[in-house]
Amino acid sequence: MELITGFIDLVLHLDVHLQALVANYGVWVYLILFAIIYCETGLVVTPFLPGDSLLFVSGAIAAGGGMDVHTLFAVLVLASFSGDNTNYWIGRFIGPRLFSRSGSRLLNPAHLERTQQFYARHGGKTIIIARFVPIVRTFAPFVAGMGRMLYPRFLPYSFAGSVLWIGSITYAGYYFGNLPIVRQNLSLVIVGIVVLSILPGVIEFLRSRSRTA
């Protein structure tokens, strides 16, 4: 329970915690942020780490002089792109092994074949769109690798998705995060970012449920 409470506090007061990191670690904060974004996008076991809200707050702190926004952008694009590619190769390496049992209902090779066909048709736009959906962006490159999406095709979409995701939210925080109305209601803004980012997934889930009902 304390762990959950601590995590909620971290998310809602991300600006306070991040400012403390900047004050205590100086330029090393770039490495800390790199690690967070890399793990959030590159490891399927850490989809719970803050993504969108972290980018926005980082941009806002950069606007206040705590960091250089262009350096921040470059570091986080590299983190996102590296994490994406790590996840792709993890999925490509272990995915077929997970789906090797023909009698398995959950890990059936037929499911893997459908995944491969889906990424052959829609893989590019899926990689880009997934960047803006928490949890989904963690699993999308893993599934792309598992589905044997061609790596030369994966790479440009992965890079474009990283640039669009990091750039749009980080620079939004830089230009709007220090407005008085945003600064005074930053916790609500963070909650709003989280809600908006998961809303497409919730809508799609409800649509899927209604189609199968």
Residue frames as qw, qx, qy, qz and C-alpha x, y, z in Angstrom:
[[0.000, 0.886, 0.465, 0.000, 0.00, 0.00, 0.00],
 [0.307, -0.792, 0.107, 0.517, 2.83, 2.39, 0.84],
 [0.432, -0.099, 0.602, 0.664, 4.44, 1.61, -2.52],
 [0.197, 0.637, 0.647, 0.371, 1.24, 2.55, -4.37],
 [0.172, -0.929, -0.256, 0.202, 0.85, 5.72, -2.31],
 [0.418, -0.578, 0.315, 0.626, 4.45, 6.67, -3.02],
 [0.382, 0.181, 0.660, 0.622, 3.98, 6.09, -6.75],
 [0.067, 0.824, 0.535, 0.175, 0.83, 8.24, -6.84],
 [0.294, -0.871, -0.026, 0.392, 2.69, 11.00, -5.00],
 [0.468, -0.273, 0.494, 0.680, 5.54, 10.74, -7.50],
 [0.283, 0.462, 0.663, 0.517, 3.16, 11.11, -10.45],
 [0.072, -0.893, -0.437, -0.080, 1.10, 13.96, -8.97],
 [0.264, -0.930, 0.138, 0.216, 4.12, 15.92, -7.72],
 [0.863, 0.244, 0.164, 0.410, 6.49, 15.01, -10.51],
 [0.283, 0.845, -0.069, 0.448, 7.67, 18.61, -10.82],
 [0.484, -0.804, 0.290, -0.191, 8.80, 18.73, -7.18],
 [0.890, -0.239, 0.344, 0.179, 10.69, 15.45, -7.43],
 [0.740, 0.489, 0.161, 0.432, 12.28, 16.35, -10.74],
 [0.052, 0.917, -0.152, 0.365, 13.37, 19.78, -9.51],
 [0.672, -0.651, 0.351, -0.031, 15.00, 18.05, -6.55],
 [0.896, 0.087, 0.292, 0.324, 16.89, 15.76, -8.93],
 [0.470, 0.761, 0.027, 0.447, 18.10, 18.76, -10.95],
 [0.258, -0.891, 0.242, -0.283, 19.23, 20.52, -7.76],
 [0.765, -0.502, 0.403, 0.004, 21.02, 17.45, -6.39],
 [0.814, 0.013, 0.485, 0.321, 22.54, 15.93, -9.52],
 [0.009, 0.670, -0.309, -0.675, 23.01, 18.80, -11.98],
 [0.448, 0.460, -0.541, -0.543, 23.86, 17.61, -15.49],
 [0.037, -0.101, 0.994, -0.028, 23.57, 13.98, -14.35],
 [0.522, 0.330, 0.500, -0.607, 19.81, 14.48, -14.41],
 [0.563, 0.475, -0.408, -0.540, 19.97, 13.94, -18.18],
 [0.262, 0.241, -0.934, -0.027, 21.31, 10.44, -17.56],
 [0.258, 0.151, 0.799, -0.522, 18.58, 9.76, -14.99],
 [0.584, 0.457, 0.144, -0.655, 15.88, 10.87, -17.43],
 [0.440, 0.430, -0.701, -0.361, 17.52, 8.83, -20.19],
 [0.035, 0.096, -0.978, 0.180, 17.32, 5.74, -17.98],
 [0.420, 0.300, 0.601, -0.610, 13.65, 6.30, -17.14],
 [0.614, 0.518, -0.112, -0.585, 12.54, 6.79, -20.74],
 [0.321, 0.398, -0.836, -0.201, 14.77, 3.94, -21.95],
 [0.102, 0.021, 0.951, -0.291, 13.25, 1.53, -19.43],
 [0.491, 0.390, 0.420, -0.657, 9.70, 2.74, -20.06],
 [0.652, 0.552, -0.215, -0.474, 10.02, 2.08, -23.78],
 [0.416, 0.521, -0.739, -0.099, 12.59, -0.72, -23.82],
 [0.052, 0.108, -0.950, 0.288, 11.59, -3.17, -21.09],
 [0.476, -0.354, -0.608, -0.528, 8.21, -4.89, -21.11],
 [0.527, -0.417, -0.672, 0.312, 8.34, -5.19, -17.30],
 [0.247, -0.384, -0.298, 0.838, 8.38, -1.40, -16.69],
 [0.079, 0.528, 0.540, 0.650, 5.41, 0.09, -18.60],
 [0.347, -0.798, -0.480, 0.110, 4.25, 1.79, -15.38],
 [0.455, -0.291, -0.041, 0.841, 7.06, 4.36, -15.40],
 [0.212, 0.816, 0.247, -0.478, 5.98, 7.95, -16.15],
 [0.558, 0.221, 0.500, 0.624, 6.28, 8.89, -19.80],
 [0.143, 0.724, 0.393, 0.549, 4.09, 11.69, -21.13],
 [0.392, -0.905, -0.159, -0.039, 3.88, 13.52, -17.82],
 [0.695, -0.444, 0.163, 0.541, 7.65, 13.23, -17.33],
 [0.483, 0.318, 0.370, 0.727, 8.29, 14.78, -20.75],
 [0.054, -0.844, -0.325, -0.423, 5.92, 17.69, -20.11],
 [0.547, -0.826, -0.042, 0.128, 7.30, 18.46, -16.66],
 [0.710, -0.191, 0.233, 0.636, 10.89, 18.15, -17.92],
 [0.333, 0.544, 0.348, 0.687, 10.12, 20.70, -20.60],
 [0.278, -0.901, -0.227, -0.243, 8.57, 23.03, -18.03],
 [0.673, -0.642, 0.076, 0.358, 11.63, 22.80, -15.80],
 [0.615, 0.131, 0.307, 0.714, 13.86, 23.46, -18.82],
 [0.095, 0.788, 0.311, 0.522, 11.86, 26.64, -19.47],
 [0.472, -0.879, -0.051, -0.040, 12.70, 27.73, -15.92],
 [0.178, 0.833, -0.505, 0.143, 16.42, 27.31, -16.59],
 [0.758, -0.428, 0.476, -0.124, 16.91, 23.95, -14.90],
 [0.693, -0.010, 0.630, 0.350, 17.95, 22.20, -18.11],
 [0.124, 0.400, -0.453, -0.787, 18.68, 23.01, -21.74],
 [0.747, 0.307, 0.349, -0.475, 15.56, 22.02, -23.68],
 [0.666, 0.583, -0.387, -0.258, 17.42, 21.13, -26.89],
 [0.121, 0.419, -0.882, 0.177, 19.87, 18.89, -25.05],
 [0.520, 0.022, 0.683, -0.513, 16.93, 17.37, -23.20],
 [0.771, 0.444, 0.006, -0.457, 15.16, 16.71, -26.50],
 [0.521, 0.555, -0.641, -0.098, 18.23, 15.03, -28.05],
 [0.091, -0.312, 0.885, -0.333, 18.93, 12.87, -24.99],
 [0.589, 0.136, 0.608, -0.516, 15.33, 11.67, -24.67],
 [0.747, 0.490, -0.214, -0.396, 14.95, 10.95, -28.39],
 [0.352, 0.475, -0.804, 0.054, 18.06, 8.77, -28.11],
 [0.298, -0.137, 0.821, -0.467, 16.62, 7.06, -25.02],
 [0.719, 0.302, 0.303, -0.548, 13.27, 6.41, -26.69],
 [0.679, 0.543, -0.414, -0.270, 14.82, 5.18, -29.94],
 [0.173, 0.424, -0.870, 0.183, 17.31, 2.94, -28.10],
 [0.453, -0.022, 0.727, -0.516, 14.59, 1.50, -25.87],
 [0.760, 0.400, 0.034, -0.511, 12.33, 0.85, -28.84],
 [0.601, 0.519, -0.593, -0.130, 15.06, -1.05, -30.64],
 [0.078, -0.312, 0.882, -0.345, 16.03, -3.03, -27.56],
 [0.617, 0.138, 0.542, -0.553, 12.42, -4.11, -27.17],
 [0.731, 0.479, -0.257, -0.412, 12.18, -5.04, -30.84],
 [0.453, 0.448, -0.770, 0.023, 15.14, -7.42, -30.61],
 [0.295, -0.147, 0.815, -0.477, 13.94, -8.91, -27.32],
 [0.731, 0.293, 0.291, -0.543, 10.62, -9.66, -28.99],
 [0.677, 0.533, -0.433, -0.267, 12.31, -11.03, -32.09],
 [0.202, 0.433, -0.859, 0.183, 14.60, -13.28, -30.08],
 [0.170, -0.012, 0.887, -0.429, 12.20, -14.77, -27.53],
 [0.593, 0.202, 0.067, -0.777, 8.82, -14.31, -29.26],
 [0.702, 0.218, -0.572, -0.364, 8.93, -17.40, -31.51],
 [0.290, 0.132, -0.892, 0.321, 10.11, -19.52, -28.57],
 [0.321, 0.071, 0.558, -0.762, 7.12, -18.42, -26.52],
 [0.709, 0.321, 0.058, -0.625, 4.78, -19.42, -29.35],
 [0.209, 0.397, -0.862, -0.234, 6.30, -22.79, -30.12],
 [0.236, 0.101, 0.932, -0.255, 3.58, -24.98, -28.58],
 [0.240, -0.159, -0.625, -0.725, 0.81, -25.76, -31.06],
 [0.389, -0.476, -0.787, -0.045, -1.54, -26.95, -28.33],
 [0.218, -0.314, -0.432, 0.817, -1.33, -23.80, -26.26],
 [0.119, 0.806, 0.575, 0.078, -4.43, -21.59, -26.27],
 [0.161, -0.931, -0.040, 0.326, -2.68, -18.41, -25.16],
 [0.169, -0.687, 0.539, 0.458, 0.70, -18.88, -26.89],
 [0.792, 0.351, 0.499, 0.026, -0.54, -20.54, -30.06],
 [0.419, -0.155, 0.480, 0.755, 1.67, -20.23, -33.18],
 [0.197, 0.642, 0.629, 0.393, -1.48, -19.18, -35.08],
 [0.188, -0.928, -0.234, 0.220, -1.62, -16.05, -32.92],
 [0.424, -0.540, 0.338, 0.644, 1.97, -15.25, -33.84],
 [0.372, 0.244, 0.661, 0.604, 1.18, -15.73, -37.53],
 [0.041, 0.853, 0.496, 0.158, -1.73, -13.27, -37.26],
 [0.340, -0.834, 0.018, 0.434, 0.57, -10.82, -35.49],
 [0.461, -0.216, 0.518, 0.688, 3.08, -11.13, -38.31],
 [0.247, 0.533, 0.652, 0.480, 0.37, -10.47, -40.89],
 [0.131, -0.921, -0.349, 0.110, -0.93, -7.45, -38.97],
 [0.364, -0.725, 0.205, 0.548, 2.49, -5.82, -38.77],
 [0.447, 0.085, 0.618, 0.641, 3.11, -6.56, -42.44],
 [0.115, 0.706, 0.568, 0.408, 0.00, -4.49, -43.27],
 [0.214, -0.911, -0.199, -0.292, -0.14, -1.84, -40.52],
 [0.770, -0.291, -0.258, 0.506, 3.16, -2.05, -38.64],
 [0.383, 0.294, -0.027, 0.875, 4.53, 1.39, -39.53],
 [0.271, -0.580, -0.104, -0.761, 1.66, 3.53, -38.36],
 [0.784, -0.513, -0.346, -0.046, 1.17, 1.28, -35.33],
 [0.688, -0.089, -0.266, 0.669, 4.72, 1.98, -34.15],
 [0.128, 0.331, -0.019, 0.935, 4.19, 5.75, -34.45],
 [0.505, -0.550, -0.254, -0.615, 0.68, 5.92, -32.95],
 [0.801, -0.368, -0.449, 0.150, 1.64, 3.61, -30.09],
 [0.430, 0.210, -0.323, 0.817, 4.18, 6.19, -28.91],
 [0.219, -0.356, 0.089, -0.904, 1.35, 8.34, -27.60],
 [0.796, -0.366, -0.239, -0.419, -0.44, 5.56, -25.69],
 [0.279, -0.582, 0.691, -0.325, 1.01, 4.49, -22.32],
 [0.715, -0.126, 0.672, -0.144, 1.70, 0.77, -21.87],
 [0.813, 0.534, 0.229, -0.036, 0.95, 0.18, -25.57],
 [0.364, 0.857, -0.363, 0.045, 4.17, 1.98, -26.53],
 [0.398, -0.569, 0.715, -0.084, 6.08, -0.42, -24.29],
 [0.716, 0.048, 0.695, -0.043, 4.67, -3.52, -25.95],
 [0.647, 0.711, 0.039, -0.273, 4.38, -2.33, -29.58],
 [0.293, 0.715, -0.624, -0.115, 8.09, -2.75, -30.49],
 [0.405, -0.262, 0.862, -0.154, 8.20, -6.08, -28.64],
 [0.711, 0.387, 0.536, -0.240, 5.25, -7.32, -30.69],
 [0.516, 0.782, -0.236, -0.259, 6.79, -5.88, -33.86],
 [0.031, 0.577, -0.815, -0.038, 9.92, -7.93, -33.26],
 [0.513, -0.001, 0.826, -0.235, 7.91, -10.96, -32.27],
 [0.682, 0.569, 0.359, -0.286, 5.82, -10.59, -35.42],
 [0.658, -0.010, 0.480, 0.580, 8.99, -10.46, -37.55],
 [0.295, 0.938, 0.126, -0.129, 8.36, -6.97, -38.89],
 [0.755, 0.397, -0.030, 0.521, 11.30, -6.27, -41.20],
 [0.520, -0.560, -0.169, 0.622, 13.94, -4.32, -39.27],
 [0.277, 0.041, 0.276, 0.919, 14.78, -1.89, -42.10],
 [0.208, -0.595, -0.517, -0.579, 11.06, -1.02, -42.16],
 [0.548, -0.673, -0.458, 0.193, 10.85, -0.77, -38.38],
 [0.544, -0.187, -0.120, 0.809, 13.78, 1.63, -38.01],
 [0.072, 0.284, 0.184, 0.938, 12.44, 4.78, -39.73],
 [0.477, -0.615, -0.440, -0.448, 9.04, 4.47, -38.05],
 [0.691, -0.478, -0.387, 0.381, 10.72, 3.97, -34.69],
 [0.406, -0.064, -0.053, 0.910, 12.87, 7.07, -35.18],
 [0.139, -0.424, -0.331, -0.832, 9.97, 9.18, -36.46],
 [0.587, -0.618, -0.492, -0.177, 7.81, 8.08, -33.54],
 [0.624, -0.365, -0.313, 0.616, 10.54, 8.96, -31.06],
 [0.226, 0.101, 0.080, 0.966, 11.04, 12.43, -32.53],
 [0.311, -0.498, -0.418, -0.693, 7.30, 13.18, -32.69],
 [0.652, -0.580, -0.488, 0.018, 6.55, 11.89, -29.19],
 [0.582, -0.345, -0.233, 0.699, 9.50, 13.44, -27.39],
 [0.215, 0.158, 0.172, 0.948, 9.41, 16.66, -29.38],
 [0.287, -0.572, -0.457, -0.618, 5.69, 17.40, -29.15],
 [0.624, -0.674, -0.395, -0.009, 5.29, 16.85, -25.41],
 [0.627, -0.290, -0.161, 0.705, 8.67, 18.16, -24.23],
 [0.189, 0.174, 0.167, 0.952, 8.39, 21.39, -26.19],
 [0.373, -0.655, -0.469, -0.461, 4.74, 21.75, -25.13],
 [0.648, -0.609, -0.333, 0.313, 5.98, 21.67, -21.54],
 [0.499, -0.089, 0.022, 0.862, 8.72, 24.16, -22.42],
 [0.016, 0.316, 0.294, 0.902, 6.35, 26.68, -24.00],
 [0.492, -0.537, -0.339, -0.596, 3.27, 26.22, -21.82],
 [0.688, -0.289, -0.614, 0.258, 4.44, 24.61, -18.57],
 [0.359, -0.184, -0.369, 0.837, 5.43, 27.87, -16.91],
 [0.224, -0.499, -0.313, -0.777, 2.25, 29.78, -17.69],
 [0.230, -0.262, 0.552, -0.757, 0.75, 30.87, -14.34],
 [0.792, -0.053, 0.050, -0.606, -2.50, 28.99, -14.87],
 [0.857, 0.187, -0.480, -0.016, -0.59, 25.79, -15.74],
 [0.321, 0.360, -0.666, 0.568, 1.99, 26.19, -12.96],
 [0.386, -0.251, 0.449, -0.766, -0.72, 26.75, -10.33],
 [0.861, 0.042, 0.223, -0.456, -2.66, 23.66, -11.44],
 [0.266, 0.538, -0.775, -0.197, 0.20, 21.41, -12.48],
 [0.319, -0.064, 0.918, -0.229, -1.10, 18.37, -10.61],
 [0.630, 0.490, 0.425, -0.428, -4.40, 18.63, -12.49],
 [0.468, 0.695, -0.403, -0.368, -2.52, 19.10, -15.76],
 [0.016, -0.389, 0.920, 0.031, -0.51, 15.93, -15.08],
 [0.481, 0.211, 0.791, -0.315, -3.70, 13.99, -14.34],
 [0.588, 0.651, 0.098, -0.470, -5.21, 15.40, -17.53],
 [0.288, 0.615, -0.676, -0.286, -2.20, 14.29, -19.57],
 [0.202, -0.146, 0.963, -0.099, -2.45, 10.77, -18.15],
 [0.544, 0.416, 0.596, -0.418, -6.22, 10.59, -18.81],
 [0.531, 0.703, -0.149, -0.449, -5.91, 11.91, -22.37],
 [0.148, 0.542, -0.801, -0.207, -3.07, 9.54, -23.16],
 [0.202, -0.004, 0.974, -0.107, -4.95, 6.41, -22.04],
 [0.542, 0.384, 0.302, -0.684, -8.33, 7.50, -23.42],
 [0.564, 0.417, -0.510, -0.498, -7.82, 6.11, -26.96],
 [0.219, 0.173, -0.958, 0.067, -6.95, 2.70, -25.51],
 [0.284, 0.203, 0.731, -0.586, -10.01, 2.73, -23.24],
 [0.575, 0.432, -0.009, -0.694, -12.28, 3.71, -26.14],
 [0.493, 0.365, -0.721, -0.322, -10.86, 0.97, -28.35],
 [0.021, 0.051, -0.955, 0.290, -11.26, -1.58, -25.54],
 [0.430, 0.319, 0.529, -0.658, -14.93, -0.61, -25.05],
 [0.586, 0.455, -0.306, -0.597, -15.54, -0.79, -28.80],
 [0.321, 0.272, -0.902, -0.097, -13.97, -4.24, -28.91],
 [0.170, 0.105, 0.859, -0.471, -16.15, -5.38, -26.00],
 [0.528, 0.403, 0.247, -0.706, -19.29, -4.05, -27.69],
 [0.529, 0.422, -0.565, -0.472, -18.46, -5.83, -30.97],
 [0.301, 0.146, -0.941, 0.056, -18.00, -9.18, -29.20],
 [0.333, 0.056, 0.639, -0.691, -21.03, -8.77, -26.90]]
